[in-house]
Amino acid sequence: MPKKLTLEALNKKLDLVLKNQQRLLKGEKRIEKEEVKEEKEEEAALAELQKLETLEKEIIQEVEQHPLQKITYKDIARGAIGAFFGSVAHYTFIYGIKVAEAITVGRATLLLPISFIIGAIFLYATGFRKIKDPKIMWFLPVRLFVLYITAIIVSILVLYLFTPSFGMAFVESYKQVATVSLSAIIGACTADILGKD
């Protein structure tokens, strides 16, 4: 038969159970606080990681060179091929020779800067217009100058290859190069823009 507990012993046991319950409750609250603290630390670490990733992307974007901001042999070759097709397509060099016979040296000289300006307008309108970064925009004249020189050299080569009389008289050759340079610069700029990735 079980012992009967006195009221005093029962109260002691109940007090002991209550104390144990309070200790457990304090432990659970402490654990909850630690969990909340850990969650906040994790959220802060994630926010910091996102800031670092954004900063890394910005740094890469600033350090990485824009494809229009560098000139490679590939660009020069592309420009040369474009200039060649621009001056040879539809035999435009023949029309250039006919025009060269009819114009003065002054007009031929005027055609050279006009070719440069048309090349600048063409490059800006097709490739550089959408670019707002001034670091890249300053590169337009450099790129244009390389394409312009390439177009002049290709014009000389085309005239030398296809016109036996080219080079015999300097003034006539100068006028022929000036007239053919317009179609050559348009071809070079077209090839440069079309060849971009």
C-alpha positions as CSV (number, residue, x, y, z in Angstrom):
1,M,0.0,0.0,0.0
2,P,1.4,3.4,-0.9
3,K,2.5,5.8,1.7
4,K,0.3,8.8,2.3
5,L,2.0,12.1,1.7
6,T,1.6,14.8,4.2
7,L,0.5,18.1,3.0
8,E,3.9,19.6,3.9
9,A,5.8,16.9,1.9
10,L,3.5,17.4,-1.0
11,N,4.1,21.2,-0.9
12,K,7.8,20.6,-0.8
13,K,7.6,18.3,-3.8
14,L,5.4,20.8,-5.7
15,D,7.9,23.6,-4.9
16,L,10.7,21.5,-6.2
17,V,8.7,20.8,-9.4
18,L,7.9,24.5,-9.8
19,K,11.6,25.4,-9.3
20,N,12.6,22.9,-11.9
21,Q,9.9,24.2,-14.3
22,Q,11.2,27.8,-13.7
23,R,14.7,26.7,-14.4
24,L,13.6,25.0,-17.6
25,L,11.6,28.0,-18.6
26,K,14.6,30.3,-18.0
27,G,16.8,28.0,-20.0
28,E,14.3,28.0,-22.9
29,K,14.1,31.8,-22.8
30,R,17.9,32.0,-22.9
31,I,18.0,29.5,-25.8
32,E,15.3,31.6,-27.7
33,K,17.3,34.8,-27.1
34,E,20.5,33.1,-28.4
35,E,18.6,31.8,-31.4
36,V,17.2,35.3,-32.1
37,K,20.6,36.8,-31.7
38,E,22.1,34.2,-34.1
39,E,19.4,34.9,-36.7
40,K,20.1,38.6,-36.5
41,E,23.8,38.0,-36.9
42,E,23.1,35.8,-39.9
43,E,20.9,38.5,-41.5
44,A,23.6,41.1,-40.9
45,A,26.2,38.8,-42.4
46,L,24.0,38.2,-45.5
47,A,23.4,41.9,-45.8
48,E,27.1,42.6,-45.6
49,L,27.8,39.8,-48.2
50,Q,25.3,41.4,-50.6
51,K,27.0,44.8,-50.1
52,L,30.3,43.2,-50.8
53,E,29.0,41.5,-54.0
54,T,27.5,44.8,-55.2
55,L,30.8,46.5,-54.5
56,E,32.7,43.8,-56.3
57,K,30.5,44.1,-59.4
58,E,31.0,47.9,-59.3
59,I,34.8,47.5,-59.1
60,I,34.9,45.0,-61.9
61,Q,32.8,47.3,-64.0
62,E,35.1,50.2,-63.3
63,V,38.3,48.2,-63.9
64,E,37.2,46.2,-66.8
65,Q,37.9,47.8,-70.1
66,H,35.0,48.4,-72.4
67,P,35.3,46.6,-75.8
68,L,35.1,49.9,-77.7
69,Q,37.9,51.2,-75.5
70,K,40.7,49.0,-76.9
71,I,42.1,48.6,-80.4
72,T,43.5,45.2,-81.4
73,Y,45.0,43.8,-84.5
74,K,41.6,42.1,-85.1
75,D,39.9,45.6,-85.2
76,I,42.5,46.8,-87.7
77,A,42.1,43.7,-89.8
78,R,38.3,44.1,-89.7
79,G,38.6,47.7,-90.6
80,A,40.9,46.9,-93.5
81,I,38.6,44.3,-94.9
82,G,35.6,46.7,-94.6
83,A,37.6,49.5,-96.2
84,F,38.6,47.1,-99.0
85,F,35.0,46.0,-99.7
86,G,33.9,49.6,-99.3
87,S,36.3,50.8,-102.0
88,V,36.1,47.7,-104.3
89,A,32.3,46.9,-104.0
90,H,30.5,48.0,-107.2
91,Y,33.8,49.2,-108.5
92,T,33.5,52.4,-106.5
93,F,37.3,53.0,-107.0
94,I,36.6,53.4,-110.7
95,Y,34.0,56.1,-110.0
96,G,36.5,57.7,-107.6
97,I,39.1,57.8,-110.4
98,K,36.6,59.5,-112.7
99,V,35.6,62.0,-110.0
100,A,39.3,62.7,-109.3
101,E,39.9,63.7,-112.9
102,A,37.1,66.3,-112.6
103,I,38.0,67.9,-109.3
104,T,40.8,70.3,-108.2
105,V,43.4,69.6,-105.5
106,G,41.6,71.9,-103.2
107,R,38.4,69.9,-103.4
108,A,40.3,66.7,-103.1
109,T,41.9,68.0,-99.9
110,L,38.5,69.0,-98.7
111,L,37.3,65.4,-99.2
112,L,39.8,64.0,-96.7
113,P,38.4,65.9,-93.6
114,I,34.9,65.3,-94.9
115,S,35.6,61.5,-95.0
116,F,36.9,61.8,-91.4
117,I,33.8,63.7,-90.3
118,I,31.5,61.2,-92.0
119,G,33.4,58.4,-90.3
120,A,32.9,60.1,-87.0
121,I,29.2,60.6,-87.5
122,F,28.9,57.0,-88.7
123,L,30.7,55.6,-85.6
124,Y,28.9,57.8,-83.2
125,A,25.5,57.1,-84.7
126,T,25.9,53.3,-84.8
127,G,28.2,52.4,-81.9
128,F,29.0,55.2,-79.5
129,R,25.6,57.0,-79.3
130,K,24.2,54.7,-76.6
131,I,27.3,55.1,-74.4
132,K,27.0,57.7,-71.7
133,D,30.3,57.0,-69.9
134,P,32.7,59.8,-70.7
135,K,35.7,57.5,-70.1
136,I,34.6,55.6,-73.1
137,M,33.4,58.5,-75.2
138,W,36.9,60.1,-75.3
139,F,38.1,57.0,-77.1
140,L,35.9,57.7,-80.2
141,P,38.5,60.0,-81.9
142,V,41.3,57.4,-81.2
143,R,39.3,54.6,-82.7
144,L,38.1,56.8,-85.6
145,F,41.7,57.9,-86.3
146,V,42.9,54.3,-86.5
147,L,40.1,53.4,-88.9
148,Y,40.7,56.5,-91.0
149,I,44.4,55.7,-91.4
150,T,43.5,52.1,-92.2
151,A,41.0,53.3,-94.8
152,I,43.6,55.6,-96.4
153,I,46.2,52.8,-96.6
154,V,43.6,50.4,-98.1
155,S,42.5,53.0,-100.6
156,I,46.2,53.4,-101.7
157,L,46.5,49.6,-102.0
158,V,43.3,49.2,-104.0
159,L,44.2,51.9,-106.4
160,Y,47.7,50.5,-106.7
161,L,46.4,47.0,-107.4
162,F,43.6,47.9,-109.8
163,T,44.9,51.0,-111.5
164,P,48.1,50.6,-113.5
165,S,48.7,54.4,-113.7
166,F,48.4,55.0,-110.0
167,G,51.4,56.6,-108.5
168,M,52.9,58.0,-111.8
169,A,51.6,61.6,-111.1
170,F,51.5,62.6,-107.4
171,V,48.6,65.1,-107.8
172,E,46.4,62.7,-109.7
173,S,47.2,59.9,-107.2
174,Y,46.4,62.3,-104.3
175,K,43.0,63.2,-105.8
176,Q,42.2,59.5,-106.4
177,V,43.0,58.6,-102.8
178,A,40.9,61.4,-101.6
179,T,37.9,60.4,-103.6
180,V,38.1,56.7,-102.8
181,S,38.7,57.4,-99.1
182,L,35.1,58.3,-98.5
183,S,33.7,54.8,-99.5
184,A,36.7,53.2,-97.7
185,I,36.0,54.9,-94.4
186,I,32.3,54.0,-94.6
187,G,33.3,50.4,-95.2
188,A,35.8,50.4,-92.4
189,C,33.4,51.9,-89.9
190,T,30.6,49.4,-91.0
191,A,32.9,46.4,-90.5
192,D,34.1,47.8,-87.2
193,I,30.6,48.1,-85.8
194,L,29.3,44.9,-87.3
195,G,32.2,42.9,-85.9
196,K,31.6,43.9,-82.3
197,D,30.5,41.1,-79.9
